[in-house]
Each structure stands twice: as structure tokens, then as C-alpha cells.
């Protein structure tokens, strides 16, 4: 067991188990396996006839799943993006039979703590940031070819960075001198470009978030998977989503509300029966980590859990 794996702490574990209403004989999907913290907790609640299917696109997560759950007959793992969820579930003849789906949208601690993955500015390493390092373009390749105006847009939209113009200009100027290949150099460029500091927050935080989202196409992945969850869930099945920043949380909130409200019609149009398109029922209020969990795991502080139930 590696030091990075030991450092991983899944967030809101008891809240997730309650949200999914895990039954001993149920069929569940953890579409963001990470290092298996939530998966292990679900398996503890399952009986001999229960099952858990897990997905993750990270090869390190796949290796961890094979090593830690190799003797668990109730467990299956598929290395894949979660945007392939419906096709994977359909292949296993589980579509419409799944009792709960979990999406934990955060970056796992082992990914953050490994400098060679390039997700964090806290340790110098190669600027990669890919969830799957074997496919797609690294953050280095992406940063050294993107146009300045497009970079401005992404920093503003994905990072909600108020100094997006200054930072984009500084990055483009710096890469003319030499390619940006390390996390330390990107963090330094951003730090020098920002005129003010937010107490308790590294100046490169929002930039690293924006670049990671762009490199992994994270918002389009989420946009693709959310409608698939209603296809695979059984009536009464639960969808639980943990988001860590406002862009993702707003998308999840909007999706759940739209599916709970159904088709909007003009106010003066008479409607008989239930509006079309209603497929979910909202369950409770959003959950956030309590103070003891945040103290034990500061990375949990921004987590928000939303839950909905599949209707007939």
C-alpha cells in the first residue's frame, strides 16, 4: 500500500450511504472509484447477493482496484470515462436495474499528492494533469498551444479567475521564452501576474483548477453522464453526486431540478396531469461536511452532496 493511497480519505461517507439507501441485495455503481473509499463502504453494507460496479479512467485507480478487490466476487471494475456509463451498464444487462449511482467529482488525494501527475502546485513536478496519463494532451502541450483569448475565456469561465487577462498574457509571454513544463513554473508565472492575494489561498489555485478542467474535458463529461444516470436507474434508485466547485455543483443542481420539475409550459396553457419529462424526485437538502470532517480532511471543505430518486 503506497503512501499516496494511505493519504486518501473519501468525503461524506456516512452521508453517501444514507443517500444511496444501500440495501444488502442491491445493485450499485460507483462511477468515480478513485482509491475505493466509497466502494469499500458500500461493499460493507451489501449482502452476498448484492453487487457493485466501479468505473475510473485513471490507470492507477484500475491497478488499485485489481490489487485491493481481487478476491471480492460482488465487485466489478471497468477502466473508462464515466461518460460511457450507460453503454457499460447495458453491456452487463443492468440497465434499469441499478439501485444507486455515485459520482464523486473531486480529484483524489493520491492524484494531488503525486508530483508527477501535475495536479498540484504544492510540489514541483511535470505539468501533466490528465486523469488518464496514457491518452489525450498533457497540460504542458495544452498550455503551450492555446491562443491567448481562448485561455482568457477558460480561466474566467472554468477558474472564475478575476485576473484572467493578466494571467493569460503572462503565460503567453512566458512560453515565448521557454515552454511551460513544470507545476512550479506555472505557479510562479501566475503568482507574479496577480497584483493581490486572497488570505489562505495560493494565487494559482483557480488557474490550476481551470487548466485541469479543460485538459480532462470535465464539464462535458459531467454534462454527458447526468442524463445517462436516469436511463440506468431502477424506479426508486438513487443518484448521489458530490461536487467540489461551483461550476459542477450548478450543473448538477440544474439537472436535478429540471428532471424533478418536468417540461415548462406557458403559464396560460391549461395542463392536465403530470408535466412531461419528470423523472427524478429531489431528496432532502444538499449535505456538506461537518466541522470534525473538515478538520480531519481539509480537502473536504468545499464538498456538496446532492441526491435525487428515480421515479416510475
C-alpha positions as CSV (number, residue, x, y, z in Angstrom):
1,X,0.0,0.0,0.0
2,X,1.6,3.3,-1.1
3,X,1.9,6.5,1.0
4,X,-0.4,8.2,-1.6
5,X,-3.1,5.6,-1.2
6,X,-2.9,5.8,2.6
7,X,-3.5,9.5,2.4
8,X,-6.8,9.2,0.6
9,X,-9.9,10.0,2.6
10,X,-13.3,9.7,0.9
11,X,-15.6,12.5,1.9
12,X,-19.2,12.4,3.3
13,X,-19.1,8.5,3.6
14,X,-22.0,8.1,6.0
15,X,-24.0,10.7,4.1
16,X,-23.4,8.9,0.8
17,X,-24.5,5.5,2.3
18,X,-27.7,7.2,3.6
19,X,-28.3,9.0,0.3
20,X,-28.0,5.7,-1.7
21,X,-30.1,3.9,0.9
22,X,-27.9,0.9,0.3
23,X,-29.7,-2.5,0.6
24,X,-28.0,-5.8,1.1
25,X,-29.3,-7.2,-2.2
26,X,-28.9,-4.0,-4.2
27,X,-27.0,-3.3,-7.4
28,X,-24.9,-0.1,-7.2
29,X,-22.5,1.9,-9.5
30,X,-19.5,3.9,-8.2
31,X,-18.7,5.8,-11.4
32,X,-15.7,7.6,-9.8
33,X,-13.8,4.8,-8.0
34,X,-10.6,6.8,-7.1
35,X,-9.0,4.7,-4.4
36,X,-12.1,2.9,-3.5
37,X,-13.1,4.6,-0.2
38,X,-16.8,4.9,-1.0
39,X,-16.7,1.5,-2.8
40,X,-15.4,-0.3,0.3
41,X,-18.1,1.4,2.4
42,X,-20.9,0.3,0.0
43,X,-19.5,-3.3,-0.1
44,X,-19.6,-3.4,3.7
45,X,-23.4,-2.8,3.5
46,X,-24.0,-5.4,0.8
47,X,-25.0,-9.0,1.4
48,X,-23.9,-12.0,-0.7
49,X,-26.4,-11.2,-3.5
50,X,-25.5,-7.5,-3.7
51,X,-23.2,-6.1,-6.4
52,X,-21.1,-3.1,-7.1
53,X,-19.8,-1.9,-10.5
54,X,-17.0,0.7,-10.4
55,X,-15.6,2.9,-13.1
56,X,-12.5,5.2,-13.3
57,X,-10.4,6.3,-16.2
58,X,-7.2,6.6,-14.2
59,X,-4.8,3.5,-14.8
60,X,-3.5,3.9,-11.2
61,X,-7.1,3.5,-9.9
62,X,-7.5,0.4,-12.1
63,X,-4.3,-1.1,-10.6
64,X,-5.5,-0.3,-7.1
65,X,-8.9,-1.9,-7.7
66,X,-7.3,-5.1,-9.0
67,X,-5.0,-5.3,-6.0
68,X,-7.5,-4.4,-3.3
69,X,-10.7,-6.0,-4.5
70,X,-9.3,-9.0,-6.5
71,X,-11.0,-11.5,-4.1
72,X,-14.3,-9.7,-3.9
73,X,-16.9,-11.6,-6.1
74,X,-19.5,-8.9,-5.7
75,X,-17.3,-6.3,-7.3
76,X,-16.5,-5.4,-10.9
77,X,-14.2,-2.7,-12.2
78,X,-14.0,-1.1,-15.7
79,X,-11.3,1.4,-16.7
80,X,-13.4,4.1,-18.5
81,X,-14.6,7.6,-18.6
82,X,-17.9,7.9,-16.8
83,X,-19.4,9.4,-20.0
84,X,-19.5,5.7,-21.1
85,X,-21.7,4.7,-18.1
86,X,-24.8,3.8,-20.0
87,X,-23.1,1.6,-22.5
88,X,-21.1,-0.2,-19.8
89,X,-24.1,-0.9,-17.7
90,X,-26.1,-2.0,-20.8
91,X,-23.4,-4.5,-21.8
92,X,-23.8,-6.1,-18.4
93,X,-27.6,-6.2,-18.8
94,X,-28.1,-4.0,-15.7
95,X,-29.9,-1.0,-17.4
96,X,-33.0,-0.1,-15.4
97,X,-31.9,-2.4,-12.6
98,X,-29.4,-0.2,-10.8
99,X,-30.4,0.9,-7.3
100,X,-27.9,3.7,-6.8
101,X,-25.2,5.7,-8.7
102,X,-22.5,7.7,-7.1
103,X,-20.5,10.4,-8.8
104,X,-17.7,11.9,-6.6
105,X,-16.3,14.7,-8.9
106,X,-13.2,15.6,-6.9
107,X,-9.6,14.8,-7.7
108,X,-8.4,12.0,-5.5
109,X,-5.7,12.7,-2.9
110,X,-3.2,10.3,-4.5
111,X,-3.5,12.3,-7.7
112,X,-2.9,15.5,-5.9
113,X,-0.1,14.2,-3.8
114,X,1.9,12.6,-6.7
115,X,4.1,15.4,-8.1
116,X,4.5,13.6,-11.4
117,X,0.7,13.8,-12.1
118,X,1.0,17.6,-12.1
119,X,-2.3,18.4,-10.4
120,X,-0.9,20.5,-7.6
121,X,1.3,23.5,-7.2
122,X,2.4,22.4,-3.7
123,X,5.2,20.2,-5.1
124,X,7.2,20.7,-8.3
125,X,6.6,18.1,-11.0
126,X,5.8,17.6,-14.6
127,X,2.8,19.6,-15.8
128,X,0.5,16.8,-16.9
129,X,-2.9,17.0,-15.1
130,X,-4.5,14.2,-17.2
131,X,-6.8,11.8,-15.3
132,X,-5.6,9.2,-17.7
133,X,-1.9,9.9,-18.5
134,X,-2.0,7.4,-21.4
135,X,-4.4,9.4,-23.6
136,X,-5.0,13.0,-24.7
137,X,-2.9,16.1,-24.4
138,X,-1.0,17.0,-21.2
139,X,-1.4,20.4,-19.6
140,X,2.1,21.2,-20.9
141,X,1.0,20.6,-24.5
142,X,-2.3,22.3,-24.0
143,X,-0.8,25.4,-22.3
144,X,1.9,25.9,-25.0
145,X,-0.5,25.9,-27.9
146,X,-3.8,27.5,-26.8
147,X,-4.5,31.0,-28.0
148,X,-4.4,33.9,-25.6
149,X,-8.1,34.9,-26.0
150,X,-9.2,31.3,-25.5
151,X,-7.0,31.0,-22.5
152,X,-8.6,34.1,-21.0
153,X,-12.0,32.7,-21.5
154,X,-11.2,29.3,-19.9
155,X,-9.5,31.0,-16.9
156,X,-12.6,33.2,-16.4
157,X,-15.2,30.5,-17.0
158,X,-13.6,27.4,-15.6
159,X,-11.5,29.0,-12.9
160,X,-13.7,32.0,-12.1
161,X,-10.4,34.0,-12.0
162,X,-10.9,37.7,-11.9
163,X,-7.3,38.4,-13.2
164,X,-7.8,36.1,-16.2
165,X,-6.5,38.7,-18.7
166,X,-3.3,39.4,-16.8
167,X,-2.6,35.7,-16.2
168,X,-3.3,34.7,-19.8
169,X,-1.0,37.4,-21.1
170,X,1.7,36.4,-18.7
171,X,1.5,32.8,-19.7
172,X,1.7,33.5,-23.4
173,X,4.7,35.9,-22.8
174,X,6.5,33.3,-20.6
175,X,6.1,30.4,-23.1
176,X,7.7,32.5,-25.8
177,X,10.9,32.4,-23.8
178,X,10.6,28.7,-23.0
179,X,7.9,26.0,-22.9
180,X,6.0,25.8,-19.6
181,X,6.7,22.2,-18.5
182,X,6.5,22.1,-14.6
183,X,3.9,23.0,-12.0
184,X,6.4,25.2,-10.1
185,X,7.0,27.4,-13.2
186,X,3.2,27.8,-13.9
187,X,2.6,28.7,-10.3
188,X,5.4,31.2,-10.4
189,X,4.1,32.9,-13.6
190,X,0.6,33.1,-12.1
191,X,1.9,34.5,-8.7
192,X,3.9,37.2,-10.4
193,X,0.9,38.2,-12.6
194,X,-1.6,38.6,-9.8
195,X,-1.5,42.0,-8.0
196,X,-3.4,40.9,-4.9
197,X,-3.5,37.9,-2.6
198,X,-6.5,36.1,-1.1
199,X,-5.7,35.2,2.5
200,X,-5.2,31.5,3.0
201,X,-5.4,30.7,-0.7
202,X,-2.5,30.1,-3.1
203,X,-2.7,32.6,-6.1
204,X,-2.5,29.8,-8.6
205,X,-5.4,27.7,-7.2
206,X,-8.1,28.9,-9.7
207,X,-5.7,28.6,-12.6
208,X,-4.7,25.0,-11.9
209,X,-8.4,24.2,-11.5
210,X,-9.3,25.8,-14.9
211,X,-6.4,24.1,-16.7
212,X,-7.3,20.7,-15.2
213,X,-11.0,21.0,-16.2
214,X,-10.0,21.9,-19.7
215,X,-7.4,19.2,-20.2
216,X,-9.8,16.5,-19.0
217,X,-12.9,18.0,-20.6
218,X,-14.6,17.6,-17.2
219,X,-17.7,19.7,-17.7
220,X,-18.6,18.0,-20.9
221,X,-18.0,14.6,-19.2
222,X,-20.4,15.6,-16.5
223,X,-22.9,17.0,-19.0
224,X,-22.9,13.7,-20.8
225,X,-23.2,11.4,-17.8
226,X,-26.0,13.0,-15.9
227,X,-28.8,12.1,-18.3
228,X,-27.4,8.6,-18.5
229,X,-28.0,8.0,-14.8
230,X,-31.8,8.3,-15.2
231,X,-31.6,5.7,-18.0
232,X,-29.8,3.1,-15.9
233,X,-31.5,3.6,-12.5
234,X,-34.4,1.4,-11.4
235,X,-37.6,3.1,-10.1
236,X,-36.7,4.2,-6.6
237,X,-33.0,4.1,-7.4
238,X,-30.9,7.0,-6.1
239,X,-28.4,9.3,-7.7
240,X,-25.8,10.9,-5.4
241,X,-23.4,13.5,-6.7
242,X,-20.5,15.1,-4.7
243,X,-19.2,18.4,-6.3
244,X,-16.3,20.4,-5.2
245,X,-16.6,23.7,-7.1
246,X,-19.5,25.9,-8.1
247,X,-19.4,25.1,-11.9
248,X,-20.1,21.4,-11.3
249,X,-22.5,21.9,-8.5
250,X,-24.6,24.4,-10.5
251,X,-24.7,21.9,-13.4
252,X,-25.9,19.1,-11.0
253,X,-28.4,21.3,-9.3
254,X,-29.9,22.5,-12.6
255,X,-30.1,18.9,-14.0
256,X,-31.8,17.5,-10.9
257,X,-34.3,20.4,-10.7
258,X,-35.2,20.2,-14.4
259,X,-35.8,16.5,-14.1
260,X,-37.9,17.0,-11.0
261,X,-39.9,19.9,-12.5
262,X,-40.5,18.5,-16.0
263,X,-41.3,20.3,-19.1
264,X,-42.1,24.0,-18.6
265,X,-45.2,25.3,-20.4
266,X,-46.6,28.8,-20.9
267,X,-48.5,29.9,-17.7
268,X,-51.7,30.5,-19.6
269,X,-51.8,27.0,-21.1
270,X,-54.1,24.6,-19.3
271,X,-52.3,21.4,-18.3
272,X,-53.9,18.1,-17.3
273,X,-51.9,15.5,-15.4
274,X,-48.3,15.5,-14.5
275,X,-45.9,17.6,-16.7
276,X,-43.9,15.7,-19.2
277,X,-40.2,14.9,-18.6
278,X,-40.4,14.4,-14.8
279,X,-38.0,11.5,-14.0
280,X,-36.5,12.5,-10.6
281,X,-37.6,13.5,-7.1
282,X,-35.2,15.6,-5.0
283,X,-34.2,14.0,-1.7
284,X,-33.5,16.3,1.2
285,X,-31.3,19.4,1.2
286,X,-27.6,19.5,0.0
287,X,-25.2,18.0,2.5
288,X,-21.8,19.4,3.4
289,X,-19.1,18.0,5.6
290,X,-19.4,18.7,9.4
291,X,-16.6,20.6,11.1
292,X,-14.9,17.5,12.5
293,X,-14.5,16.0,9.0
294,X,-13.1,19.3,7.6
295,X,-10.6,19.4,10.5
296,X,-9.5,15.9,9.8
297,X,-9.6,16.3,6.0
298,X,-9.3,20.0,4.9
299,X,-9.8,19.0,1.2
300,X,-13.4,18.1,2.1
301,X,-14.3,21.7,3.0
302,X,-15.9,22.6,-0.4
303,X,-17.8,19.3,-1.0
304,X,-21.5,19.4,-1.6
305,X,-23.7,16.3,-1.9
306,X,-26.9,16.4,-3.8
307,X,-29.4,13.5,-4.0
308,X,-32.3,12.6,-6.2
309,X,-34.5,9.5,-6.7
310,X,-35.7,7.9,-9.9
311,X,-39.4,7.9,-10.4
312,X,-41.5,5.3,-12.1
